[in-house]
Amino acid sequence: MGLLSISQINENLAKIPDWNLEDNGKSVMKIFEFKDFSQAVSFINRISEIAEREQHHPNLRLYNYNKLEVNLSTHSLNGLTEKDFTLAMKIEELIQNAEDKERNADQ
């Protein structure tokens, strides 16, 4: 596993909407906003389960009671690898599934 080139990073970014390149191209970050504190913490717990399975751990920062910043980087290589984008896509699946459940519950 090696660091991705800028073209590989851009290809992967196109697959994960609203994620931003940070730290001079060494990480990707997205901020999620939830209805309340409980929902945000629940999402953190679901991310942690995936991160443990993947053996790839994001930086997570909960602030303003309902906002979660997720920052991904391969710390051992000081940059971005496929592992970061794989985890980002799995996090996107989590949020999509949660939004689908909420929509179905409202109907």
N, C-alpha and C positions, 0 to 999 in steps of 0.2 A: 504494500500500500504506500503510495507516494502522494506528494502534494499535487493538486490539480493546477493546470495551466489557466490563465485568465479566460481563454476561450471555453475550456471545460467548465469553469466556474459560471460563466455567462449562460451556457447551455443549461446547466442545472438550475440556475436562478429562474430561468424562464418556466420551470416546472413547479415552482413554489411561489405563488403570488404573495405579494406584500412583504417578502423577506428582503432585507437590505444588506448589502455588503458593508462591513465595518472593519475597523482596525487595519486600514490600508490593505484590504483584501485578505485578511487573515481569519475573518469570522463572518458569519451571517447572523442576522438578528431580526426578530419580529416581536411586536408587542400585541398581546391579546387582551381584550377587555371583556369582563364578565359582568353579569347582573349583580353579583354580590361577592363578599369575601368567601363564603362557603363554596360557591361554584368555582372560584379561582383556585382554592386549595385542593378541591377535588380534581381539577385538571392537572395540577402539579403532581398529585399522587399517580394519576394515570400515565403521565410522562415518565415518572420515575420507574414504573414497572417496565415500560418499553426500554428505557435507558439501561436498566439492569440486564435485560435479555440481550440487548445489543452490545453490552459492555462498552458503552460510549455515553459519557455523562455531560449534559449541557450545563451551562451556567444559567441559573434561574433567579429572577429577582421579582418579588411581589411588592408592589407599592400602591399607594392611594387606595388601599383595601380591595381593589378589584382589577388591577392591571398587572399583567405578568409579562415580563421581558424574558425572552428565551434567546440565548446566545450560544451558537455552536461553533466549535473549532476543535481541531485535533491538537490538543495541547502538546503532546509528545513530539509533534513535527512543526509546531508553531505556525499552523496554517490550515487550509481546507483540504479535505480528502473526500472520497466517496462516502465514507461513514457519516460525515456531517449532513450531506444531502439525503442520504437514506433515512437518517433520523428525522430530519426536517419533514420529509414526505410522510413519515409515519405520524408525526405530530399533526400535520395537516389532515390526515385521515381521522385522527381522534376528534379534532374540532368539527370536521364535517359530519361525523357520526353524531356528535352531541347536538349540533344544529338541526340535523334531520329528526332526532328524537324529540327535540323541543317543538319543532313544527308539527309533528304528528300528534303530540300531546295537546296542542292548541286546537286541533281540528275536531 
